[in-house]
């Protein structure tokens, strides 16, 4: 969902049930999606875009603000 081209997404759509895509967003681990991909998939699936998931450390603090991938 993050790295695939539109052709890749079309092929995956033939094999993966449509209801699995929202589940993937709802259970996405922190750091997997870029902000751009996160918003794109929420819009594509008609879901309100929630904030990107963030990592939680053992002391209870949260990881850095979500942003681009590798500084982008």
Secondary structure, DSSP 8 states (H G I E B T S, - for coil): --S--HHHHHHHHHHS-THHHHHHHHT--TTSS-HHHHHHHHHHTT---------B-TTS-B-S---SGGG-
